[in-house]
Amino acid sequence: MRKTVILIFIVLTTIALIYTLIHFIGMQGFPFAFSLNFLLMACVLTFTEALKSQFTSPYFNEKAWEQRGKVYESFGINFYRKLLVWVGWEKLNKKSKPVEKNTKVLINLHYRTKQDELGHIIILIIVLGFNIVVAFKFGVLQSLWLLILNILLNLYPVLLQRYNRPRIERAINLSKHR
């Protein structure tokens, strides 16, 4: 019961913060798109941390069509990974999610990929909703920043988690066999 109340509180707080953001910045342009994405990242991270799900859904398993990451490579995931290194995100991320040859750390990293993927999917859907509203209300050009940042900050991170998770699973299996 307590967990449910906390999750509802997080959702209501998120709605209030989004309303405040719209009131003070408006729904057009880069400032709104950037602020909305990072506001949602903070709120959704809080939500998924409080959720404490085991993420046992078969959705998180590698699918045959993913062809061991070849699909994601064709979408430029390796370029995106280099971009994350270039902007310093990887260095920042490694501090909170270290990669070691320790099975326990790898299992935690595997769990985090599922948690991050869920978070980015939630944000992707919410921002897509705003993208559609802004496109209809203010025009497609006014919604372009929402679309561009949604792809860069949410779609590609989902693809990256799906690309990395099978590799982490293989590393866990190798680590367990040692």
C-alpha positions in Angstrom: 0.0 0.0 0.0 2.8 2.4 0.9 4.6 1.7 -2.4 1.4 2.5 -4.3 0.9 5.8 -2.5 4.5 6.8 -3.2 4.2 5.9 -6.9 0.9 7.9 -7.2 2.6 10.8 -5.4 5.5 10.7 -7.9 3.0 10.7 -10.9 1.0 13.6 -9.4 4.2 15.6 -8.7 5.4 15.0 -12.2 2.1 16.3 -13.6 2.3 19.4 -11.4 5.9 20.0 -12.5 5.0 19.6 -16.2 2.1 22.0 -15.8 4.5 24.5 -14.1 7.0 24.1 -17.0 4.2 24.7 -19.6 3.0 27.8 -17.6 6.4 29.4 -17.4 8.2 28.3 -20.6 5.3 27.5 -23.0 5.2 24.4 -25.2 7.3 25.6 -28.1 11.0 25.5 -29.0 14.2 24.1 -27.7 13.9 25.3 -24.0 10.6 23.4 -23.5 11.8 20.3 -25.3 15.0 20.2 -23.4 13.4 21.0 -20.0 10.6 18.5 -20.5 13.0 15.7 -21.3 15.3 16.3 -18.3 12.3 16.9 -16.0 10.8 13.6 -17.1 14.2 11.8 -16.7 14.4 12.9 -13.1 10.8 12.0 -12.4 10.8 8.7 -14.2 14.1 7.7 -12.5 12.5 8.4 -9.2 9.4 6.3 -10.3 11.4 3.3 -11.5 13.6 3.4 -8.4 10.5 3.3 -6.2 8.9 0.7 -8.4 11.7 -1.9 -7.6 10.4 -4.3 -10.2 12.3 -7.4 -11.1 11.6 -6.8 -14.8 10.8 -10.5 -15.6 8.7 -9.7 -18.6 9.8 -11.6 -21.8 9.9 -8.2 -23.5 13.4 -7.6 -22.0 14.7 -10.8 -23.6 16.7 -10.7 -26.8 14.5 -11.4 -29.9 15.6 -13.3 -33.0 15.0 -10.3 -35.2 17.6 -8.3 -33.3 20.2 -10.5 -34.9 22.7 -10.1 -32.0 22.7 -6.4 -32.4 23.1 -6.1 -36.1 19.7 -4.3 -36.4 20.9 -1.6 -34.0 24.2 -1.3 -35.7 22.4 -0.6 -39.0 20.6 2.3 -37.1 23.9 3.8 -36.1 24.1 2.7 -32.5 27.9 2.6 -32.6 28.0 6.2 -33.7 25.6 7.0 -30.9 27.9 5.2 -28.4 30.8 7.3 -29.7 28.7 10.5 -29.3 28.0 9.6 -25.7 31.7 9.3 -25.0 32.4 12.5 -26.8 29.8 14.5 -24.8 31.1 12.9 -21.5 28.0 11.0 -20.7 29.8 7.6 -20.6 32.3 8.9 -18.1 29.5 10.3 -15.9 27.5 7.1 -16.3 30.4 4.7 -15.4 30.6 6.3 -11.9 27.1 5.3 -11.0 27.1 2.0 -13.0 30.6 0.6 -13.0 31.6 -2.3 -15.2 33.8 -4.9 -13.6 34.5 -8.6 -14.0 32.5 -9.3 -10.9 29.4 -11.3 -11.4 27.4 -9.4 -8.8 28.2 -6.0 -10.5 27.4 -7.4 -13.9 24.0 -8.7 -12.6 23.3 -5.2 -11.2 24.3 -3.6 -14.5 22.0 -6.0 -16.4 19.1 -5.0 -14.0 19.9 -1.3 -14.6 19.7 -1.8 -18.4 16.1 -3.0 -17.9 15.3 -0.2 -15.5 16.8 2.5 -17.9 15.0 1.0 -20.9 11.7 1.1 -19.1 12.3 4.7 -18.1 13.2 5.8 -21.6 10.2 4.1 -23.1 7.9 5.9 -20.6 9.5 9.2 -21.5 9.5 8.4 -25.2 5.7 7.9 -25.1 5.0 11.0 -23.0 7.2 13.3 -25.1 5.6 11.7 -28.3 2.2 12.8 -26.9 3.5 16.3 -26.4 5.0 16.2 -29.8 1.7 15.4 -31.4 -0.2 18.1 -29.4 2.4 20.8 -30.2 2.4 19.8 -33.9 -1.4 20.1 -34.1 -1.7 23.2 -32.0 1.4 25.2 -33.2 2.5 23.5 -36.3 5.0 20.8 -37.2 8.0 23.1 -37.2 7.3 24.1 -33.6 7.3 20.5 -32.6 10.7 19.6 -34.3 12.8 20.1 -31.2 10.6 17.7 -29.3 11.0 15.1 -32.1 14.8 15.5 -32.4 15.4 15.4 -28.7 13.0 12.5 -28.2 15.0 10.5 -30.7 18.4 11.4 -29.3 17.5 11.3 -25.6 14.9 8.4 -25.5 14.7 6.3 -28.6 18.5 5.8 -29.0 19.0 5.0 -25.3 16.3 2.3 -25.6 18.1 0.9 -28.6 21.4 1.1 -26.7 20.0 -0.9 -23.8 18.7 -3.6 -26.1 22.0 -3.7 -27.8 24.0 -3.9 -24.6 21.9 -6.3 -22.6 22.7 -9.5 -24.5 26.4 -8.7 -24.3 26.1 -8.3 -20.5 24.2 -11.6 -20.3 27.0 -13.3 -22.1 29.5 -11.7 -19.7 27.5 -12.9 -16.7 27.4 -16.4 -18.1 31.2 -16.4 -18.6 31.7 -15.0 -15.2 29.5 -17.7 -13.6 31.4 -20.5 -15.4 34.8 -19.3 -14.0 
